[in-house]
Amino acid sequence: MGESDTKTEQPHTGAPFSSFPTQSQATSAAASEPVASTQLQEAIADFAEHLHLVVGRSPATVAGYRSDLIDFCQHAHTFEDFTLVNLRAWLGAAVDAGKSRATIARRAAAARSFSSWCERQGYLDTNVAARLAVPKSGRSLPTVVTPTAAETLMVSSQATTEPEYLRDTAMLELLYATGIRVSELCGIDLADVNYSRNTVKVTGKGNKQRVVPFGDPAASALKAWRDHGRPYLLNPKKPAHNALFLGARGGRIDPRMVRTVVVRAGKQLGVDGLGPHSLRHSAATHMLDGGADLRVVQELLGHSSLQTTQIYTHVSTTRLKQAYNQAHPRA
């Protein structure tokens, strides 16, 4: 955008919204409601590109921030409307609509980041969202499976062909053995696995790489998949033919398919709502129960903050109290 473009719309106080419409009201009014200005739309697109190319945010984060800003722009059509009052009203409407705390916190973070960027680019005179409060995300205790249930889960794939069964078993074993994220699992290439050391290199949030160890059961499952399953699903014409895990059409497997595999295996075990993140939770909790140091678990999981890892100590403490209450004569 040229210099003249950045001066066409200057920030003002903007009239606050009397109320944000509900989803049904927004749908009925969509045809008559004006869209965001071209300048605002272009600014959001440039901001998303900045997040991806300069800041190095993950595609999921970029998509989430962009979606949030577009949602705000359904009601704020120009930079004049980009005010602290309207931003607070927008978050308030999300609360009234029953949005989760995590979603509201992300929306606030997107607004603050975008506002700061717009100030640097000259779209805004001041960082209007600097004082926008970010609600703390509620941290609920994660659901974990017992070690015995996890062992059964490893052989509970509902695949109908042997290659897919070998793949599913290898994915389940690796997810539980390492505690890696589902996106990290899908991004693994053949060359990332070191079978002599039983380690795998994964790329986590912020494109940060780390090396995670795994045990012999996972190693055996990976080798079985590599030697006896993967060749039957491989499609050399696919651009991701070097991917460790493949989908039914021979391309790199996607997170949605991995979730389906875990959910179906969980139902076979009698556990509804089990997902890849449950295996990550279970792996972390079982490591702490086994005496692993919290900072070691932090490194294995790829958490940038120890505070994030500490949620698993609450889980272990809860289980410890349960065991105490059941076993101690004076509990």
N, C-alpha and C positions, 0 to 999 in steps of 0.2 A: 504494500500500500504506500502511496506517495505521501509527502508531508502535508499536502493540501487535504488529503482524506482525513487525517487525524484531527483536523481542526473544524471539520464540518459539524461535529456533534461534541459539545463540551458538557461535562457533568454538572447537574444542578441538584437542588435538593429533591426535586421530583415529588409529585403528589403521592402520598401513601395509598396503597390499595385499601379500600374499605373492607374487603374480604376476598379471599381466594376461592374460586369456584370449586365445588366438589367435582369428582371425576365425571359424573353424569351430566352436571351442568357444563363442564368444559367440553364434553363431547357434543352436546346439542348446540353449543355456541361456536364450535370450531369453524363453521363455514363463514360466519360473519366477523370473527375476531381477526384483527390484523396480525400479520406475522412480524417477527423481529426484523429490524432494519438490516439492509445488506451489510452495512459496516459492522454491526454486532455479530452477524452470522460469520463474516469473514474473520473477525477477531477470535471467535471461538475456534474456528478451523485452524487458524495460525497458532493459537495457544495449545491446541491438541498436538500439533506438529512439534511445537517447542518441547512439550512434555516428553514426546517419544524420542526425538532426535538429540536434544540438548540435555535434558534432565535424565533421560534413560528410564523413564517409567515403563512398567509392563503394559502390553496391549490391553489387558483387562482394566488396569487403572485408568489409562487414557480413555477407553471407551466409557467407563463409569463416570468420569469427570465430565466428559463431553455430553453424555446423556443427561446428567444433572443440570448442566448449564442450559441445554436446550429446553429442558422442562421449565426452568425459571423464565426463560424467554418467551414462553407461551403467554406470560402475563406482563413481563417487562420487555417492551418492544424497542427501546432505545437506551443509550447510555444515560440519558436523563432519569430513567426509571431504575437504574442500578444504584440503589441507595441502601443504607443500613436498615432503614425502616422497612423497606420492601423485602429485603433479604430475611429479616426476622419474621415478617408476616408469612413468607414462603416456607420457612422452617416450621412455623407454627401450624400452617395448614397441613404439613406432612405429619406432624404429631397428631392432629385431629383426625387424619385419615388412617391412623393406626400403623404408620411406617415404623420399622424397627429402629432402635437406637443407633445401630451400626449404619443404617441407611441415612439417617439424619446427620450423623457425624460426618459421613462421607460427603454429603451435600454441602455442609458447612465448610469442610476442607477444600472442596472444589471451588466454592465461592471466594474463599480467602486467597487461594492460590491464583485464581483468575484475576481478582482485584489487584493483587500485588503486581502481576505481570502487566495489566492494563496501565497501571500508574507508570511503570518503567517505559512502556511503549508510547505514552502520551495520550492514551484514550481517556484517562481519568486524571484529574488534578491531584487527588489524594487517594490513598488506599482505603476506600470506604468500608471495606469488610474487615479491616484490621481488628476491630473491636467486636466482631461477630463471635459470640460464644460457641464453642464446639462442645456439644453434649458428650459426656463420657459414655462410651459403649458399655452396655451391660455385659458382664462376663459370667455366663452360666457354666456350671460344672459340666464338662464334656462327658458324653456317654462312652463307656469303654466296655470291651468284652473281656471275659476272663481268659487267662492263658490257655486253659483247657478248651474253651470255646474257639479261641483263635486257632488252635491247632486243628480243630475240626473244620473250621472255615477254609483253611488252605486247600482242602480237597473237596470243596462244595460247589465247584463251578457247574453251571447248568448248560454248558456248551454241548452241542449235538454232534460235533466232529472232533476227531482226535487233535488236529492242529490247533483248533480254537481252545480245546480243553487244556492243552499244554501251555498255550499263551496265557489263558486266564489264571492257571495255577502259578505260573511264573510271576504274573503281575501281583497277585494276592500275596505271594511270599515276599516279593521285593517291597511292597508297600508296608507290610507289617514288620519286616526285618529292619528297614531303614527309617521309617517314619517320614518319608519324603512326601511332598505334595503331589496331587494328581497331575498338575501341569508339569512338574519336574519329571515325573515318570514318563509322560508322553513325549518329552523333549530329549530323552536319552537316545543316543546313537550307538551302534555296535561298538565303535572304538572307545566309548566312554566306560565300558566294563572291563575291569582288570581281573581276570579269573585266577591269576597266580597269587594275587593279594586279597581277593574277595572284596573289592571296592568298586564303587561306581561314582563317576563324576556327574554332578547335576548342576543345572543353572536355575537359581532361585530368583526371588524378587530383586529388582534392580539390576538384573543380569549378573548377579554375584554367583560365582562358581564355588563349589565345595566338593570334597571327596568324602563319601560316606561308606563305612564298612557294612558288610552283610555276612550272615553265617552260612554254614554248609547246606542246610535245607534250601535256602534261596539259591545258592550256587548250583545245586543239582537241578532245581527246577528251571533255572535260566539256561543251563547247558542242554537240557532235554528240549526246551522250546527252540533254542538256536539250531540244534542239529536235526531234530525230527519234526518240528512243527512249522517253523518260520519259512523253510524253503517251499512249502506247499501254498503259503499265502503271499509269497513275494511276487510283486509285479515290477519288473525292472523298468517299465515305462513310467512309473510314478516318480515324481521329483524327490520324494523322501524315501527312496529305496534303501538308504543306509540306516533308517530308524530301527531301533531295537524291537519295538512292538508295532505290529501291523494290524490294520483293520481287515474286514472281510474282502475288500477290493484291492488289498495289497499296498495301500498307502499308510502313512503314519497314523496310528490310532489316535482318536480324539478323546478329550476328557469325558464327554458325554457317554461314550461307549464303556469307558473304564468304570464310571459310576453305575451303569447298568449291570455290569458284571458283578460288582460288589453288592449291589442291592439284591440281585437274584441269589447270590450265594448266602447272603444274610437271611433271606426268606426261607431258604432251604434249611438253615440252622434254627429257624424260628425266631429270628430277630428282625423286626420291622424297622425301617428307617436307617439301616446301616449304610454308611457311605465310605468313600476313601478317606475322608477326614477322621472318621471314627477309628480307622486303623492307625492313623497318625497319632491320635489321642491315646489309643491303646498301647502303641509302641513306647511312647514317652512315659506313660504311667507305669508300665511294666519295668522299664529300665530304672526308674526311680525306686520302685518297690524292691528291685534287685540290688539297690545300693549305689547306683550310678550317681556321680556328682552332677549337681544342677547345671553347672557351666559346661560340662561335657554334653549333656542333653541339649543345651542351648546351641552348641556348635553343630551337633548332628542334625538338629531340626532346621538350622539356618535362621534362627531368630536374631534380629539385630539388637533386641533389648531383652535383658534377663527377666524383666517384668512380665513379658509375654510367656516365657517358659514357666514362671512361677505358678501359673494357673494349675499346672499338673501336680504341684506340691499339695494344693488344696484337695485334689482328687485322692492322692495317696493318704493324706491325713484323714479324710473321710472314711476311707476303707480301713485305716488303722483303728479308728474309733469304733467302727462296726465290729471288727474282730475283737477288740477289747471288751466291748459290751457283751458279746456272745461268750467269751471265754473266761473273763475274770470273775471270780466268785463274789466280789464286792463292787461290781460295776453298777 
